[in-house]
């Protein structure tokens, strides 16, 4: 006769995780911002220490504290705010016009094959041209007023936006378009539900590229015109070897 014994069971206690400190939880939530700010602060601290230790020549490259002092002096001058207003006007008008024209034109050129075949060579040609080479022609047409600099800004942003937009329309998946047409979806519905959402990441990418180009364009235009603007302030500070004022304008 055998006696059956019940198997022995081991009691498993759930593992209780200790809550993290509040500071650690806050850091985890804001890690990206904290590290980004820390990187910027570290850069300026190293720059200041290098200037104070003599590793950086203050005559050619001022320290952050000297730049801040020069900036505090500049912001008290009415001319500085006039320059800011003019530069902001040129940027807003030029960038706004480039977005308003480049996005719809890019969508239509990318959507219609004949338009694409017609305009592609010209878009690539003008995009390859250095914007600086077009400045004398823009001056000849528009003079040296603020609208000339707005046109230079427009040229910098227009091609940076329209080319990715055209490419974005071309990358819309064809089988989705075929399915939509098989269900007799209207052209308006196809545009609003497929083409525009599919092109939006390309438009945003073009805008990111355009930011750098429009900023470079407004400075180039102001260097050339020598009338008003932050670019003029930078140029005059460089000509008088005031690197603190020059770097304040750049930053």
C-alpha positions in Angstrom: 0.0 0.0 0.0 1.3 3.3 -1.0 0.7 6.6 0.6 0.2 9.6 -1.7 1.9 12.8 -0.4 0.7 16.2 -1.5 3.3 18.2 -3.4 5.0 20.9 -1.5 4.1 24.4 -2.7 6.4 27.3 -2.3 4.8 30.6 -1.5 5.9 33.3 -3.9 5.7 36.8 -2.6 5.2 39.6 -5.2 8.2 41.8 -5.6 7.3 45.3 -4.4 9.3 48.0 -6.2 10.3 50.9 -4.0 9.0 54.2 -5.4 11.7 56.4 -6.9 12.4 59.7 -5.2 10.4 62.7 -6.5 13.5 64.3 -8.0 14.3 61.2 -10.0 10.7 60.9 -11.3 10.8 64.6 -12.4 14.1 64.0 -14.1 12.7 61.0 -16.0 9.8 63.0 -17.2 11.9 66.0 -18.3 15.1 64.2 -19.3 15.3 65.5 -22.8 14.8 69.1 -21.8 17.3 68.8 -18.9 20.0 67.3 -21.0 19.5 69.9 -23.8 19.7 72.8 -21.3 22.7 71.2 -19.6 24.5 70.9 -22.9 24.0 74.5 -23.7 25.1 75.7 -20.2 28.2 73.4 -20.3 29.2 74.9 -23.7 29.0 78.5 -22.3 30.8 77.6 -19.1 33.7 76.0 -21.0 33.7 79.0 -23.3 33.9 81.4 -20.4 36.6 79.4 -18.6 38.6 79.2 -21.8 38.4 82.9 -22.3 39.4 83.7 -18.7 42.3 81.2 -18.9 43.6 82.8 -22.1 42.9 79.8 -24.4 40.6 82.0 -26.5 41.7 85.4 -27.7 39.1 87.9 -26.4 40.1 90.4 -29.2 38.8 88.0 -31.9 36.3 85.9 -29.9 34.7 87.6 -26.9 33.7 85.7 -23.8 30.0 85.1 -23.0 30.1 87.6 -20.1 31.5 90.3 -22.5 28.8 89.5 -25.1 26.1 89.7 -22.4 27.4 93.1 -21.3 27.5 94.4 -24.9 23.9 93.0 -25.4 22.7 94.8 -22.3 24.1 98.0 -23.7 22.6 97.4 -27.1 19.0 96.7 -26.0 18.8 100.2 -24.4 19.3 101.9 -27.8 16.4 102.8 -30.0 18.4 101.9 -33.2 18.8 98.3 -32.0 15.0 97.9 -31.8 14.6 99.5 -35.2 17.0 97.0 -36.6 15.1 94.1 -34.9 11.8 95.4 -36.3 13.1 95.6 -39.9 14.8 92.2 -39.8 11.6 90.6 -38.3 9.5 92.3 -41.0 11.8 90.9 -43.7 11.7 87.4 -42.2 8.0 87.3 -41.7 7.1 88.6 -45.2 9.7 86.5 -47.1 9.1 83.3 -45.1 5.3 83.7 -45.2 5.3 84.2 -49.0 7.6 81.2 -49.5 5.3 78.9 -47.5 2.1 80.2 -49.1 3.4 79.8 -52.6 5.7 76.7 -52.2 3.3 74.3 -50.5 0.4 74.5 -53.0 2.7 74.7 -56.0 4.7 71.7 -54.8 1.5 69.7 -54.3 0.2 70.4 -57.8 3.6 69.9 -59.5 4.0 66.6 -57.7 0.4 65.5 -58.4 0.2 66.3 -62.1 2.7 64.5 -64.3 2.9 67.1 -67.1 3.5 69.9 -64.6 6.2 67.9 -63.0 8.0 67.2 -66.3 7.7 70.9 -67.2 8.9 72.5 -63.9 11.4 69.9 -62.5 14.4 71.1 -64.6 13.8 74.7 -63.6 13.3 73.9 -59.9 16.5 71.9 -59.8 18.4 74.6 -61.7 17.4 77.5 -59.5 17.8 75.4 -56.4 21.4 74.7 -57.4 22.2 78.4 -58.0 23.9 80.1 -55.0 21.5 82.6 -53.6 24.3 85.2 -53.3 24.6 85.2 -57.1 21.0 86.3 -57.4 21.3 89.2 -55.0 22.7 91.8 -57.5 19.8 91.0 -59.8 17.3 91.4 -57.0 18.9 94.7 -56.1 18.5 95.8 -59.7 14.8 95.0 -59.7 13.8 96.0 -56.1 16.4 98.6 -55.0 17.9 98.6 -51.5 14.7 98.9 -49.5 13.4 96.2 -47.1 11.4 94.5 -49.8 14.7 93.5 -51.6 15.8 91.7 -48.5 12.4 90.1 -48.2 12.8 88.7 -51.7 16.2 87.3 -50.8 14.6 85.6 -47.8 11.8 84.3 -50.1 14.3 82.8 -52.5 16.0 81.0 -49.6 12.8 79.5 -48.3 10.9 78.8 -51.5 13.1 76.2 -53.0 13.8 74.5 -49.6 10.1 73.9 -49.2 8.8 73.2 -52.7 11.3 70.4 -53.6 10.5 68.2 -50.5 6.8 68.9 -51.1 6.9 67.7 -54.7 8.8 64.6 -53.5 6.3 64.0 -50.7 3.4 63.9 -53.2 5.2 61.4 -55.3 5.8 59.0 -52.4 2.1 58.7 -51.6 1.4 54.9 -52.0 -0.3 54.2 -55.3 -2.3 51.3 -54.1 -4.1 53.5 -51.6 -4.9 55.9 -54.4 -6.2 53.0 -56.5 -8.4 51.7 -53.7 -9.8 55.2 -53.1 -10.7 55.6 -56.8 -12.3 52.2 -56.8 -14.6 53.4 -54.1 -15.3 56.5 -56.2 -13.7 58.9 -53.8 -13.7 62.4 -55.1 -10.4 64.2 -55.9 -11.0 66.6 -53.0 -11.4 63.6 -50.6 -8.3 62.0 -51.9 -6.3 65.2 -51.5 -7.5 65.8 -47.9 -7.3 62.3 -46.6 -4.3 60.9 -48.5 -2.1 63.3 -50.3 -1.9 66.2 -47.8 -1.4 63.9 -44.7 1.2 61.9 -46.6 3.0 65.0 -47.7 3.0 66.8 -44.4 6.2 65.2 -43.0 8.0 66.3 -46.1 6.7 69.8 -45.8 7.8 70.0 -42.1 11.2 68.7 -43.2 11.4 71.4 -45.8 10.5 74.1 -43.3 13.3 72.9 -41.0 15.7 73.3 -43.9 14.2 76.7 -44.8 14.8 78.1 -41.3 18.5 78.1 -41.8 18.3 79.4 -45.4 16.0 82.3 -44.6 18.2 83.4 -41.7 21.2 83.3 -44.0 19.3 85.1 -46.7 18.2 88.0 -44.5 21.8 88.5 -43.2 23.2 88.4 -46.8 20.6 90.9 -48.0 21.4 93.3 -45.1 25.1 93.0 -45.7 24.5 93.9 -49.3 22.0 96.7 -48.7 23.7 98.4 -45.7 20.6 100.2 -44.7 18.9 98.7 -41.6 18.7 95.4 -39.8 20.6 93.1 -37.5 22.9 92.2 -40.4 24.0 95.8 -40.7 24.7 95.9 -36.9 26.9 92.7 -37.3 28.7 94.2 -40.3 29.5 97.5 -38.5 30.6 95.7 -35.3 33.0 93.5 -37.4 34.4 96.5 -39.2 35.2 98.3 -35.9 36.6 95.0 -34.4 33.9 94.9 -31.7 33.6 91.1 -31.5 31.3 91.3 -28.5 28.7 93.3 -30.3 29.2 91.2 -33.5 28.6 88.0 -31.6 25.6 89.4 -29.8 24.0 90.2 -33.1 24.9 86.6 -34.4 23.4 85.0 -31.3 
